[in-house]
Amino acid sequence: MAHKFEIYTDKAGEHRVRFKYNSEIIFSTEGYSSRSGAKRAIESIQKHVDGAPTEELD
C-alpha cells in the first residue's frame, strides 16, 4: 500500500497520527491524550477531505 495512517505515542506520552505516502511522512497531527482521540482524528480527516479542492498559490 502506498499510503497509510499511523497512530503512535510520542516522547511526551501523547498519541499522534501521521500520514505516510511511499514511506514519506506527509503530515502529523497534534497530540491527543487517548488513542481513541487519535482514531477520531483519522475518521474526521477521511470524512471531510474527500474531494477537497486544490488551490495553487503563486
C-alpha positions as CSV (number, residue, x, y, z in Angstrom):
1,M,0.0,0.0,0.0
2,A,1.4,3.4,-1.0
3,H,-0.3,5.4,1.7
4,K,-1.4,4.9,5.3
5,F,-2.3,6.5,8.6
6,E,-0.1,5.5,11.6
7,I,-1.0,6.1,15.3
8,Y,2.0,6.4,17.6
9,T,2.9,7.6,21.1
10,D,5.3,10.5,21.2
11,K,8.0,11.1,23.9
12,A,5.6,13.1,26.0
13,G,3.2,10.2,26.1
14,E,0.6,11.7,23.7
15,H,-1.0,9.8,20.9
16,R,-0.4,11.3,17.4
17,V,-1.4,10.4,13.9
18,R,0.9,10.7,10.9
19,F,0.0,10.1,7.3
20,K,2.7,8.4,5.1
21,Y,2.8,8.2,1.4
22,N,5.5,6.0,-0.1
23,S,7.2,5.8,3.3
24,E,7.4,9.6,3.5
25,I,5.7,11.4,6.3
26,I,3.3,13.9,4.7
27,F,1.8,15.3,8.0
28,S,1.4,14.7,11.7
29,T,-1.4,15.8,14.0
30,E,-1.4,17.4,17.4
31,G,-1.1,15.2,20.4
32,Y,-4.2,13.5,21.9
33,S,-4.5,12.2,25.4
34,S,-6.1,9.0,24.3
35,R,-5.7,6.6,21.4
36,S,-9.4,6.9,20.7
37,G,-8.9,10.7,20.2
38,A,-6.3,9.9,17.5
39,K,-8.7,7.5,15.9
40,R,-11.4,10.1,15.8
41,A,-8.9,12.5,14.1
42,I,-8.4,9.9,11.3
43,E,-12.1,9.5,10.9
44,S,-12.6,13.3,10.7
45,I,-9.8,13.6,8.1
46,Q,-11.3,10.8,6.0
47,K,-14.8,12.2,6.2
48,H,-14.0,15.9,5.5
49,V,-11.1,15.8,3.0
50,D,-12.6,13.6,0.3
51,G,-12.9,15.8,-2.8
52,A,-11.2,18.8,-1.2
53,P,-10.2,21.3,-3.9
54,T,-6.6,22.2,-4.7
55,E,-5.6,25.8,-4.6
56,E,-2.3,26.9,-6.3
57,L,-0.6,29.8,-4.7
58,D,2.0,31.9,-6.5
